[in-house]
């Protein structure tokens, strides 16, 4: 059977990259089927947001297959 998990993650770029690397190391057990990024610190952010840390918001859907008995 296939199991899907959706995650909403906010963090610095380095943490996002580490998360993707960890998922890749778990392959073929885990597979990213959706990964969309949003930059809340981008040009449309308010001035207060732009002065904070550089964060990314990601929506990730990961699938895995269960092992049958």
Buried (B, 14 or more C-beta within 10 A) or exposed (E): EEEEEEEEEEBEEEBBEEBBEEBEEEEEEBBBEEBEEEEBBEEEEEEEEEEEEEBBBBEBBBBBEEEEE
